[in-house]
Amino acid sequence: MMDGSKISCMGIIGDGCGGGREFIIEDEKLYAYYDVTGEKIELLSGVKNAQSISKKHCILTIVCLDETILFDLSSL
């Protein structure tokens, strides 16, 4: 993270995997957070220098300084 702020995006219900969940990068880890239950699940560690995160269908795209990570939620 550039300035210590939370990097996140919301999963839209009906747009594939993870609808209704917020996907958050904190402390070099990717989490899925479900507000309804308060559940927070670690999905991936080692996410270094994340700049942004976006979601389209079942794919999370995490843009980092040195790489772009494509995380397929349907593989869980």
PyRosetta script that sets phi, psi and omega in degrees:
from pyrosetta import init, pose_from_sequence

init()
pose = pose_from_sequence("MMDGSKISCMGIIGDGCGGGREFIIEDEKLYAYYDVTGEKIELLSGVKNAQSISKKHCILTIVCLDETILFDLSSL")
pose.set_psi(1, 142.3)
pose.set_omega(1, -175.3)
pose.set_phi(2, -72.0)
pose.set_psi(2, -48.4)
pose.set_omega(2, -173.7)
pose.set_phi(3, -122.5)
pose.set_psi(3, 15.4)
pose.set_omega(3, 179.4)
pose.set_phi(4, 86.2)
pose.set_psi(4, -3.0)
pose.set_omega(4, 178.6)
pose.set_phi(5, -79.7)
pose.set_psi(5, 159.7)
pose.set_omega(5, -178.7)
pose.set_phi(6, -71.6)
pose.set_psi(6, 136.2)
pose.set_omega(6, 172.9)
pose.set_phi(7, -107.1)
pose.set_psi(7, 125.6)
pose.set_omega(7, -177.2)
pose.set_phi(8, -155.0)
pose.set_psi(8, 166.7)
pose.set_omega(8, 170.4)
pose.set_phi(9, -149.8)
pose.set_psi(9, 158.1)
pose.set_omega(9, -179.1)
pose.set_phi(10, -101.2)
pose.set_psi(10, 140.4)
pose.set_omega(10, 171.3)
pose.set_phi(11, -85.0)
pose.set_psi(11, 124.6)
pose.set_omega(11, -178.2)
pose.set_phi(12, -84.9)
pose.set_psi(12, 130.7)
pose.set_omega(12, 179.4)
pose.set_phi(13, -62.6)
pose.set_psi(13, 128.7)
pose.set_omega(13, -179.3)
pose.set_phi(14, 95.0)
pose.set_psi(14, -3.4)
pose.set_omega(14, -178.7)
pose.set_phi(15, -103.9)
pose.set_psi(15, 38.6)
pose.set_omega(15, 179.4)
pose.set_phi(16, 94.0)
pose.set_psi(16, -153.6)
pose.set_omega(16, -175.4)
pose.set_phi(17, -65.3)
pose.set_psi(17, 147.4)
pose.set_omega(17, 170.9)
pose.set_phi(18, 78.6)
pose.set_psi(18, 17.8)
pose.set_omega(18, 178.5)
pose.set_phi(19, -59.9)
pose.set_psi(19, 135.1)
pose.set_omega(19, 179.0)
pose.set_phi(20, 83.8)
pose.set_psi(20, 0.7)
pose.set_omega(20, 178.5)
pose.set_phi(21, -106.7)
pose.set_psi(21, 151.3)
pose.set_omega(21, 173.0)
pose.set_phi(22, -100.3)
pose.set_psi(22, 132.9)
pose.set_omega(22, 178.1)
pose.set_phi(23, -104.3)
pose.set_psi(23, 122.7)
pose.set_omega(23, -168.9)
pose.set_phi(24, -125.0)
pose.set_psi(24, 139.6)
pose.set_omega(24, 170.3)
pose.set_phi(25, -111.3)
pose.set_psi(25, 119.8)
pose.set_omega(25, 177.9)
pose.set_phi(26, -141.3)
pose.set_psi(26, 136.3)
pose.set_omega(26, 175.0)
pose.set_phi(27, 51.4)
pose.set_psi(27, 44.4)
pose.set_omega(27, 177.4)
pose.set_phi(28, 63.2)
pose.set_psi(28, 26.2)
pose.set_omega(28, 178.1)
pose.set_phi(29, -131.6)
pose.set_psi(29, 145.8)
pose.set_omega(29, 175.0)
pose.set_phi(30, -99.0)
pose.set_psi(30, 129.8)
pose.set_omega(30, 179.4)
pose.set_phi(31, -124.2)
pose.set_psi(31, 151.5)
pose.set_omega(31, 167.0)
pose.set_phi(32, -107.7)
pose.set_psi(32, 129.0)
pose.set_omega(32, -179.4)
pose.set_phi(33, -121.8)
pose.set_psi(33, 129.4)
pose.set_omega(33, 178.7)
pose.set_phi(34, -112.8)
pose.set_psi(34, 107.6)
pose.set_omega(34, -173.4)
pose.set_phi(35, -61.0)
pose.set_psi(35, -35.0)
pose.set_omega(35, -176.6)
pose.set_phi(36, -61.0)
pose.set_psi(36, -41.7)
pose.set_omega(36, -177.8)
pose.set_phi(37, -103.1)
pose.set_psi(37, -14.6)
pose.set_omega(37, -176.0)
pose.set_phi(38, 78.2)
pose.set_psi(38, 8.7)
pose.set_omega(38, -178.5)
pose.set_phi(39, -76.0)
pose.set_psi(39, 134.3)
pose.set_omega(39, 178.2)
pose.set_phi(40, -128.7)
pose.set_psi(40, 118.7)
pose.set_omega(40, -174.7)
pose.set_phi(41, -118.2)
pose.set_psi(41, 131.5)
pose.set_omega(41, 175.3)
pose.set_phi(42, -77.4)
pose.set_psi(42, 126.7)
pose.set_omega(42, 180.0)
pose.set_phi(43, -104.4)
pose.set_psi(43, -32.5)
pose.set_omega(43, -173.6)
pose.set_phi(44, -157.5)
pose.set_psi(44, 139.3)
pose.set_omega(44, 175.2)
pose.set_phi(45, -115.2)
pose.set_psi(45, 168.3)
pose.set_omega(45, 179.0)
pose.set_phi(46, 80.5)
pose.set_psi(46, 25.3)
pose.set_omega(46, 178.4)
pose.set_phi(47, -86.9)
pose.set_psi(47, 95.6)
pose.set_omega(47, -173.0)
pose.set_phi(48, -97.4)
pose.set_psi(48, 134.9)
pose.set_omega(48, 175.3)
pose.set_phi(49, 57.4)
pose.set_psi(49, 44.5)
pose.set_omega(49, 178.9)
pose.set_phi(50, -65.4)
pose.set_psi(50, 137.1)
pose.set_omega(50, 179.1)
pose.set_phi(51, -109.5)
pose.set_psi(51, -35.3)
pose.set_omega(51, -179.4)
pose.set_phi(52, -159.6)
pose.set_psi(52, 162.2)
pose.set_omega(52, 175.9)
pose.set_phi(53, -140.4)
pose.set_psi(53, 140.5)
pose.set_omega(53, 176.3)
pose.set_phi(54, -144.6)
pose.set_psi(54, 162.5)
pose.set_omega(54, -177.9)
pose.set_phi(55, -135.6)
pose.set_psi(55, 134.0)
pose.set_omega(55, 171.8)
pose.set_phi(56, -137.0)
pose.set_psi(56, 120.2)
pose.set_omega(56, -175.4)
pose.set_phi(57, 55.7)
pose.set_psi(57, -118.5)
pose.set_omega(57, -177.4)
pose.set_phi(58, -101.3)
pose.set_psi(58, 8.2)
pose.set_omega(58, -176.2)
pose.set_phi(59, -109.7)
pose.set_psi(59, 123.0)
pose.set_omega(59, 170.0)
pose.set_phi(60, -93.1)
pose.set_psi(60, 131.3)
pose.set_omega(60, 176.2)
pose.set_phi(61, -111.0)
pose.set_psi(61, 118.4)
pose.set_omega(61, 179.9)
pose.set_phi(62, -112.7)
pose.set_psi(62, 115.3)
pose.set_omega(62, 179.4)
pose.set_phi(63, -94.9)
pose.set_psi(63, 120.3)
pose.set_omega(63, 178.2)
pose.set_phi(64, -113.4)
pose.set_psi(64, 169.6)
pose.set_omega(64, 179.1)
pose.set_phi(65, -58.5)
pose.set_psi(65, -41.3)
pose.set_omega(65, -173.1)
pose.set_phi(66, -106.8)
pose.set_psi(66, -7.0)
pose.set_omega(66, -177.2)
pose.set_phi(67, -161.1)
pose.set_psi(67, 165.7)
pose.set_omega(67, 171.2)
pose.set_phi(68, -119.1)
pose.set_psi(68, 126.6)
pose.set_omega(68, -177.5)
pose.set_phi(69, -104.5)
pose.set_psi(69, 127.5)
pose.set_omega(69, 172.9)
pose.set_phi(70, -106.5)
pose.set_psi(70, 116.4)
pose.set_omega(70, -177.9)
pose.set_phi(71, -112.0)
pose.set_psi(71, 117.9)
pose.set_omega(71, -177.8)
pose.set_phi(72, -90.6)
pose.set_psi(72, 107.4)
pose.set_omega(72, -178.9)
pose.set_phi(73, -66.2)
pose.set_psi(73, -25.2)
pose.set_omega(73, -178.3)
pose.set_phi(74, -71.1)
pose.set_psi(74, -12.9)
pose.set_omega(74, 179.4)
pose.set_phi(75, -83.1)
pose.set_psi(75, -4.0)
pose.set_omega(75, 179.7)
pose.set_phi(76, -77.6)
pose.dump_pdb("model.pdb")
